Amino acid sequence: MQYPKAVLFDYGMTLCTEPPADIEKGFAAILQYAVSNPRKITPAQMANLSEQVERDLGWFNPEQDDPLETWYLSLQRYLLETLDITLSLSDLQTEQLYWDVSSPASPAPYIKEVLRALQKRAIPFGVVSNLCFTGATLERRLHACFPDDPFRFILASSEYAFRKPHARYFNLALHKMGTSAGDTWFCGDNPICDVEGSTGVGMRAFWYRFQNDFEQCRQPKAPCTKLSDWREFISLLPPTD
């Protein structure tokens, strides 16, 4: 077996699990910091407008495998200014609070053991995520879940012109890691963005579904190794002395 010289991970439902977003709960949290809300907008009204806007933007288009999300800060600014709401928080503080409350993250089962195993073998690893939130907010979230901050780098598509499965996004990650595609493994939960995207540039793909629901998913048109338990991944790494 050819062992990896580096490993790249998707973020959501791969490194961390998240419940479905409760956007009304998230808006309720940020409205507590309103210094001006002349129309007395409620969390429910804000959530209703947000859903309308997201439909207009095509976020719920069933014809798209992975719809292009608008940068969340742009959506946040539109909502607040449309509703005449001013907060005492900065844009980044508002974004972080909304995400933390609406969809809190937890490390995936046994992923910490995987990261420790990689560190023990001196195999560097990084994060390549499709995300509407800023990279700074993602870094804070990952640091909260993994306080020792073990990642070589963390990429969020909101910061770049491309997103998975585009080859340019994967190639950027390889460039930053300093390894070739053939020496790099990629792990993610999305059959198109993660599996087809990474194999398209020559990486070995690992398709992780912690609920073991592979048969209910669209099947990737690329070879991959299926994982429903991160401990299986550790067994594929090189032995230690």
C-alpha positions in Angstrom: 0.0 0.0 0.0 1.2 3.5 -0.8 0.9 5.6 2.4 0.1 9.3 2.3 2.5 12.1 2.7 -0.4 14.4 3.6 -4.1 14.2 4.3 -6.8 16.8 3.5 -10.2 16.8 5.2 -13.6 18.4 4.4 -15.0 20.2 7.4 -18.8 19.7 7.8 -20.0 16.1 8.6 -16.4 14.9 8.2 -14.2 16.5 10.9 -17.3 17.8 12.8 -21.0 17.0 12.9 -23.7 19.6 13.0 -27.4 19.4 13.5 -29.7 21.0 10.9 -29.5 24.8 11.3 -32.2 26.3 13.5 -32.0 29.7 11.8 -34.7 31.3 14.0 -32.7 30.4 17.1 -29.6 31.9 15.5 -31.4 35.2 14.7 -32.9 35.3 18.2 -29.3 35.2 19.6 -28.1 38.1 17.5 -31.2 40.2 18.0 -30.4 40.3 21.7 -27.6 42.6 20.6 -29.8 45.0 18.7 -29.2 48.6 19.6 -31.8 49.7 17.1 -34.8 47.7 15.9 -37.5 50.3 15.2 -39.8 47.9 13.5 -39.6 45.4 16.4 -38.6 42.6 14.0 -38.9 39.2 15.6 -36.6 36.2 15.0 -39.4 34.5 13.2 -39.8 37.4 10.8 -36.1 37.6 10.2 -35.9 33.8 9.5 -38.8 34.1 7.1 -37.1 36.9 5.1 -33.8 34.9 5.1 -35.6 31.8 3.7 -37.2 34.0 0.9 -33.8 35.5 0.0 -32.1 32.1 0.0 -34.8 30.8 -2.4 -34.3 33.8 -4.6 -30.5 33.1 -4.6 -31.1 29.5 -5.7 -29.8 27.8 -2.5 -32.7 25.4 -2.6 -32.5 24.6 -6.3 -33.0 20.8 -6.6 -31.3 20.7 -10.0 -28.0 21.6 -8.4 -25.8 19.0 -6.8 -24.1 21.7 -4.7 -25.6 25.1 -5.0 -23.3 28.1 -4.9 -23.9 29.8 -1.6 -23.6 33.5 -1.3 -21.0 34.7 1.2 -22.9 34.8 4.5 -21.7 38.2 5.5 -23.4 39.6 2.4 -26.6 37.9 3.2 -26.3 39.1 6.9 -25.7 42.7 5.8 -28.7 42.6 3.4 -31.0 41.2 6.1 -30.0 43.7 8.8 -30.2 46.8 6.5 -33.5 45.7 4.9 -35.0 45.3 8.3 -33.4 48.5 9.7 -31.6 46.6 12.5 -28.3 47.8 14.0 -26.3 45.5 16.3 -23.6 46.3 18.9 -21.6 43.4 17.4 -19.1 43.5 14.5 -20.0 41.6 11.3 -17.6 38.8 12.2 -19.0 38.6 15.8 -22.5 38.4 14.5 -21.6 35.7 12.0 -19.9 33.6 14.6 -22.7 34.0 17.1 -25.4 33.1 14.5 -23.5 30.0 13.4 -22.6 28.8 16.9 -26.2 29.1 18.1 -28.1 27.9 15.0 -25.9 24.9 14.3 -23.3 24.0 17.0 -20.4 21.7 16.0 -19.1 18.6 17.7 -16.0 16.6 16.7 -17.0 13.5 14.7 -16.7 10.2 16.6 -13.0 9.1 16.9 -11.7 11.9 14.6 -9.4 13.2 17.4 -7.8 9.7 17.5 -7.2 10.0 13.7 -5.6 13.4 14.1 -3.4 12.2 16.9 -2.4 9.1 14.7 -1.4 11.4 11.9 0.6 13.6 14.2 2.4 10.6 15.6 3.4 9.6 12.1 4.4 13.2 11.2 1.8 13.3 8.4 0.6 16.9 7.9 -3.1 17.6 7.4 -5.3 20.5 6.4 -9.0 21.5 5.8 -10.6 22.2 2.5 -14.2 23.3 3.0 -17.1 24.6 0.9 -18.5 27.2 3.2 -20.5 30.4 3.1 -19.0 31.6 6.4 -15.6 33.3 6.6 -12.4 31.5 7.0 -11.8 33.3 10.3 -15.1 32.0 11.7 -14.3 28.5 10.6 -10.9 28.7 12.2 -12.5 29.7 15.5 -15.0 26.9 15.3 -12.3 24.3 14.6 -10.1 25.7 17.3 -13.0 25.3 19.8 -13.4 21.6 18.7 -9.6 20.9 18.5 -7.9 23.3 20.9 -4.4 22.1 20.0 -4.9 23.6 16.5 -3.2 20.8 14.6 -4.1 21.8 11.1 -1.4 23.0 8.6 -4.0 25.3 7.1 -7.8 25.8 6.9 -9.4 26.8 3.6 -13.0 28.1 3.3 -14.4 28.6 -0.2 -15.9 31.9 0.9 -12.4 33.3 0.8 -11.6 32.2 -2.8 -13.0 32.3 -6.3 -13.5 28.5 -6.5 -15.1 25.7 -4.4 -15.2 22.0 -4.5 -15.4 20.1 -6.9 -13.4 22.5 -9.0 -9.9 21.4 -9.6 -8.4 24.8 -9.0 -9.5 24.7 -5.3 -8.0 21.3 -4.8 -4.8 22.3 -6.5 -4.5 25.3 -4.3 -4.7 23.0 -1.3 -2.0 20.8 -2.7 0.2 23.8 -3.5 -0.1 25.0 0.1 0.6 21.5 1.4 3.6 21.1 -0.8 2.7 17.5 -1.9 1.6 15.9 -5.1 -1.9 14.6 -5.6 -0.7 11.1 -5.8 0.8 11.4 -2.3 -2.2 13.0 -0.8 -5.4 11.5 0.6 -8.7 13.4 0.8 -11.6 12.6 3.2 -15.1 14.0 2.9 -18.8 13.2 3.1 -20.0 14.6 -0.3 -19.8 12.1 -3.2 -19.5 14.8 -5.8 -17.6 17.7 -4.2 -15.3 15.5 -2.1 -14.9 12.2 -3.9 -15.2 13.1 -7.5 -13.5 16.4 -7.0 -10.4 15.0 -5.2 -10.0 12.0 -7.5 -10.4 14.3 -10.5 -7.0 15.8 -9.6 -5.4 12.5 -8.7 -5.9 12.1 -5.0 -7.1 9.0 -3.2 -10.6 9.6 -1.9 -12.2 8.4 1.3 -15.9 8.8 1.5 -17.0 9.2 5.1 -20.6 8.8 6.2 -20.8 8.5 10.0 -24.5 7.3 9.7 -23.4 4.6 7.2 -26.1 5.7 4.8 -24.1 5.2 1.6 -26.9 3.4 -0.2 -29.2 6.4 0.3 -26.7 8.8 -1.3 -26.0 9.7 -4.9 -23.1 7.4 -5.9 -19.8 8.9 -6.9 -18.5 8.2 -10.4 -15.0 7.7 -9.1 -13.3 5.0 -7.0 -13.1 5.6 -3.3 -12.8 3.9 0.1 -15.9 4.0 2.2 -15.7 4.8 5.9 -18.4 4.9 8.6 -16.0 4.7 11.5 -12.8 6.8 11.7 -11.0 4.0 13.5 -11.0 2.1 10.2 -8.9 5.0 8.7 -6.2 4.6 11.4 -5.7 1.0 10.4 -4.7 2.2 6.9 -1.9 4.4 8.1 1.7 3.3 8.2 2.7 1.4 11.3 4.7 3.2 14.0 7.9 1.9 15.6 
